[in-house]
Amino acid sequence: MRLSPKPASTAEQPANPVPVLYIGGFGRSGSTLLDRLLGNVPQLHSGGEIAGIWPQGLISDRLCSCGVRFSECPFWTVVGKSSFGTLNVEEVDAIASYLRHTFPAKKMWRLFLPRTRANLIAAAPENFLDVTAQIYEGMREVSACQAVVDSSKLATYLLMLAQVPSLRLHVVHLVRDPRAVAHSWSRPIVPDPDGRSSIGRFGAVKSALLWMIINIALEWTARRLDLPYLRIRYEDLVACPDQVVDQLRRQVSTDLPGTASPAAPAGGEVELDVVHSVSGNPMRFAQGRVAIVEDASWKGDGRAKRAITSAITFPLQWRYGYRALRRPVAEASGRAVATDS
């Protein structure tokens, strides 16, 4: 059964929709790195986890990655004038509460139930979809780019974005070896420059279960929404960042006439400019020349921990190509492409 986006409440199909390159998948899979690399492509704006502007920006007034509070950021101040800046405190609280109860990863299974899914959409505050449309349009205008990169990751948020006719969604499904993901989630929390963090910490079993649920939900949702879909691996991203980024640039090339290829990272390094992201991995604060190196520290974990993770994730782990001597480069439209390593 196919999911059908519903029309916006106040507008017909726009003449100039906002292309959105949506990075989905489970956390600790390299989405912030990919977001930042895509931001180096002319006409692509690195937006970070845009869903986070409600809890982290408007509610908690966290640091923007430019180094100042969300409320003081010149970029978000201009974007907000025609979008969330028109809301009163009660309206902001209502939307933030809705997102908090609708989008948590542990409730992702609700996407698979048609009636529950319909109820989730119907429960959205009346102005949520219109304000969301205005946010993305504002980001495009203020950044002077043609498209927005959104690394919000969750399938539930993707479903809500699909209800906004003024957005043209392209889905990038980023996956990483579940054993590496489990290792990353068990590490001590690295805070933002202000000493705070929105990233949690949990064990191998929970990580493995969420890795399964979230990745299945993302792929299932993208395909049933009939959205352009491309799956890539973190391991291939760090090995060949220029090739992966160019492949994703071509994914949205029909929406971006004249888009040039990004400069290839030199010697495994890339130059990162200041961006305006209010939620996600602390890597969003990185500026200047940054090395692109695979984090393979998980291979030092005990055999038991790795075995537990593999036992839980085996079916999907195999589907995504995490098997001996196999290195898939990418998958488009459901067709796997792999090379021996």
N, C-alpha and C positions, 0 to 999 in steps of 0.2 A: 504494500500500500504506500502511496506517495503522499508526502506532506505538502500541503498547498499553502503558500504564504497568503495571508489575507490582505486586502487593500488597506492603505492608510486611511485614517478617519477623516482627514480634511483636504486631501489632495489627490489628483489623478497621477498617472505615471509621468514622471518628470522628463523633460527633454534632455537634461544633462545629468544623469545619475552619477553618484560618487563611486568609483571603483574602489573596492576594499579587498586587500589581500589578507585573508584571515588565517593566522597561524593557530592551529588547534592541536590538542594532544594533552599529555600529562606533564605536570611541572617537573623541573629539573632535567629537561630534555634538550635544552639549548635554545629555547624560543627567544630569549632576550638577545642572544648573540645573533640569531638569524634576523630578528627585527632590526637590529643595529646595522647589519651588513646590507640589508635591503634599503635602509635609509641612505646608503651611499649611492644608490641608483638615482640618476637625475629623474625628477618628477615623481619619486616615491617618498612619502613622508613617514618617518619612523614614529608611530604613535604609541608604542608600548601597549600595556594592558589597559585599553580604553575603558573597559567595564569598571576598572578600579577608581575612576574619577569620582564616583559617588561615595563609597565608604572611605577611601583614602584621601581624596581631595576635598570634596564639599563637606563631609562630616568631620574628618580628623585633621584636615588642613596639613597633610604631610608634605615633606619636601618634594618639589619637582626635581627631576634629574638635572635641571639647569642650575640648581643650588639654592633656590629660594622657596619659600612656602607657596603652596598651590594658590592661595589667595593673593599673593604678591607677584606671581609669575606673569610677565607681560603677554606671553602667548595665550595662556588660558584666560586671562582677563579679557582679551579681545574676543576669543572664541565664545566666552560666556555671555557677552553682551546680547547676542541674538539667540541664545539657547538656554542653558541652565540659569543664567543670570536673571531671567525673567520670572523665575520661580520664587515663591515665598518659602519660609522655613518649613512649614507643614508639608508642602508639596515635595520638597527635597527629602524630608524624613520618610514620607510615604514611598517614594521610589527606592530609596536606600533599603528600607525594610522589605520591600517586595523582592529586590535583588538578593538580599541576604537569605530569605526563606525559599526562593525559587531556584537559585543557582548553585548551592553547595554540591561538591563532588559526590558526597555520600548518598545524595538523592538523585543521581543521574539516571538511575533505572526508570524513573517516572517518564522519561522520554518515550519508552517503548509501549506505554499504555495509551491508546488513542484518546480515551475520555479524559484521563488525567492530563495528558499533553494539551488538549483543548482548554481544559480548565486553567492550566498555567498561563496560557496566552490570554484568555479572557480576564484573568485576575489582574493584569497589568494596569497600573494607574492610567487614567484617561489620557493624560498628556505625555505619557512615557515615550510612545513611538514617535510623536511629532518632535519632541525635544531631542530624542536620539538622532533623528534625521538632521536636525539643525546643528548638532554637535559635529557630526562628520562633515557636513557641508562647510561649517565654520573652520574646521581643521584644514580642509582643502584650500579654502580661500586665504587663510592667514599664513599658511606655509608656502603658498604660491606653487604647490605641487598639483599633479593631476590625480593622484591616488593616495590612499591612506593604508598603511600597514598596521594591523591590529593583532597583537599577540595575546588576546584575552583567553585563548585556549579552549574554554569549556563549550561543549556541544549545546548546552542549554542557552547560553548567550548567543551562539550562532543561530539557533532557532528563532530567538527574538529579533535578531537583526534581519532575518529573512522576512519578517513581517513588515519591513520598511521598504516600500517600493523605490525610494530614491537612492537605495544602495544596490550596487552590482557586486555581488560577493564572488570571490575566488578562494577556494579552500586549500591551504597547505597543511597537510597532516604530517607533523614532525614526530618521529618516534626515536627511541633510544633503547639500547639493550636494557631489559628490566633489571638485571643484576647491577648495572651501573646506576640506574635510577634509585634502586633501593639503598645502595651505598650512599648516594648523595643526600637522600632524605634522612639518613641516620647521623649525618655530620652535625657538629655544633652550629648553631645559627650565626650567620654573619650579618650584623646589623647595618642599617643605612648610616650615612654620615651623622644623622641626628641621634643615633643610638637606639632607634626603634626598628622593628621589623614586622612585616606582615606574612613572613614565611614560617611555616610550622616545621615540626620534626617528628618522625614516627618510624616504626620498625619495618622489618622486611616483609612480614605477612600483610600488613595493611598496605604497604607500598605496592606489593604484587597484585593484590585484589583491585586497588584503585587503578593501577596500570592497565589491567584487563578491562574494567568497566568503562573508564574514560576513553580509551582508544577505540573500543567497540562502538560506544555511543557517538563519538565524533564521526567515524567513517559511516555509520548507519545513517546519521542525520544528514550528512553532506550528500550522500547518494540519493536519499529519498526526497531531498529538496531539489534534486537535479542540478546541483551546483558544480561548476568546474572544480575538479579535485585532483590533487597531486600529492603523493606520499613520498617523503624523503627521510633519510636516516641522519641522525646527529653525527654518526661516525663518518659518513660520506661528506657531510657539510664541513667538518674540520679538516678532512683530508683534501678536498677539492672545493674550497669555498667559492672560487671564481666561477667554476662550472655550475654549481648548484644555484648560485644567485642569478646567473645568466639564464638558466632554465626557468626560474621563477619569473624573471623579467619577461621572458617570452610568453609565460602563462597569461599575463595581463596586457600583452603588446597590442591586442586588438582594441583595447580601451585607451591606449596611450600612444597615439601615432607620433612617430618621431623620437620615441624614447631611446636613448643611447645606452650602450652597455657600460657597467661600472668599471672603474679601473681595477685590474686584477691585483689582489693582495701580493705584495712583494716579500718574498722570503718568509711566508707564513705570518705576515703582519698586515695590519690594516689601520688606516687613519680614521678615527672616529670624531665627528663633530659633536657639538652640544645638541641634545634633543630635549624634548619636553614630555617626560613620562613620569607618572605619579605612582605607579604600582608595578611590582615585579621584582626580579632579581637585582641585587645591588650593582650588577654589571651595567645597569642602565646609566649609572653615574660616570662610567669610564669615558675619558676624553684623550685625544692624542693617539700616538701609535700604540697599538695593542697587539700582542702575539695571539695567533690562533693555534691552539695546541689542544689535542684531545686529552681529556681528563680520564686516564685509565687506572686511577688509584684503586678502583673497585676490585681489580684483579688480585689485590692483596688481602681481600676478605677471606674468612674461613670457608672451607669447602661446604660445611653444613648450611651456612647462610645462603650461599649461592645455589645450593641444591634445592633448598626450600623455595626460593624465588622461582627457579626454573620449573619446579614441579607444579606450581600454581599457574604460571603464565605459559606453559609449554605450547598449547595449541596456537596462540597468537604469536608467541615468540618464533615459532617455526614459520608461520604465515608471513611474518615480516622479515624473514631471511636470516634470523640469528641462529645459524647452524654452523658446523665446522667447515672451514674453507670456503665459505660463501659470503660475498659482499655485494648485496644489491645496491645499485646506484639510485634508482628511483622507480616509482610506479605511477603511471598515469592511466586514468580510465579503467582501473582494475587490472592492468596487465603488468606483471612483475618483470623488471629488467635486472639481471644479475650478472656479475662476472666473478671468476675464480680469483682468489687472492693468494 
